[in-house]
Amino acid sequence: MAIQILVVDDDADLRDLLRIYLGEVGFEVSVLHDASSLERRLERERPDLIVLDLMMSDIDGLTALRKLRATGDDIPVIILTAKADAADRIKGLELGADDFLAKPFNPRELLARVQAVLRRRTQPSAAAPEQREPFAFGAFTLDFQSRTLMQRGRPLMLADSVFALLRVFVDNPMHALTRERLIELLHGPEYDGTDRGIDVQVWRLRRILEADPSAPRFIQTVRGRGYLFVPEGTPQPGSS
């Protein structure tokens, strides 16, 4: 069955271009001219990925993304934006966007982003449940068999890709891991995607684990070396 992509954009020319281009490379593409009917469309059609414009005349992309994630829906979303404002990018990542792409763009670049997001989303879910004892750190317990994270006995919702990243960190405590090494541990040495998605996943994980994601204690950044998982939540020299 072909992978289904839903393009939501009020630019008719761009919608037609993406429908033709993505269709020619094997995707099944449907379109919406605005985000006001996105919820109704998703009730009868479940795409594998949504390409969502940031600036639209009725409901903007960030509002649509916020409403989507508020329902617990984890459909991958790539945001298209003509704005260079970093605040919008950060806000989108906080709300659960999987990637951003600035307009104007080459359709081949969008295709590469789509393929990378789909790989990140689908590969971790294929892993079998692990027969190992739960791992406790801070107020959290990671249960490998049920693939759930508990916070003081309360289950937290984790996307498969975020669970896989946390598992990698738990397997490598107190070892600084570069983006390249994280990609290798997550996807294998043959993976040819970029490292952009790792920062997105780390940000999401920090949003779940950290009281203040801007001053992380469990998933710390070691300047010039990468990311460091500190089970005790103790700030390390040279980290942020």
C-alpha positions, 0 to 999 in steps of 0.5 A: 500500500502506498504511503499517504501524505496530506498537504495542507496549504492555501497556495493552489500552485504549491499544492498542485506541484507537491501533489504531482511531484510526490505522486510521481515518486510513489506517494498517495497525495491528498490536499486541503486548502486550509486547516479549518477542516483538518480534524474532520478530514482526519476522522475519515482519512489517516495519512502517514504524514502531514505537510502543513503550511505555517501561514494560512488565512483561516487557521495558522499551522501552529494553531492546527498543530497544537490542536492536533497534538492536544488530542494525542494524535502523533501523525508526523508533521512537517511545517512549511514556512516562509518566515525566518523567525527562529521563535516560530521554529522553536514553538513548532518543535515544542508543539510536536512538529517533526521538521521545518522547511523554509519556502521557497524550497526544492521539492527534492528537499521536501522529499528527503525530509519526508523520507527521513521523518518516516524512517525515524517514526517507523524504524524504532517501532519494529523493535521487539519488547525487551526482557529486562528490568525497569530502569529508575532515575529521578522520579521516572521509571522506564519499563522496557517490556511495556515500552512505557515511561512512568513518573511517580506511577503515572504513565507518560505518552511517548512517541516510538522515536522518543522512546527509542532515544531515551532507551539509547541514553539509558544504555549509555549513561554518563557517556557524551554521545555525538549526533552522529553516534546517536543516529548510528545507535538509533538507525544503524551505520548504513543510515544516510539521513541528516542529524537534524531530527536528533535535536528535535527528538532531544528537545521533545525528550527534555520537554517530558523529563525536565522541569526546565527544558532550557536548563536540562539536568537529565539530558545535558549538552556537553559543548563540543562533544554531544548529549549526555544522560545523567541519571542522577540529574546532577549538572556536569562541568561544561554542560548546559 
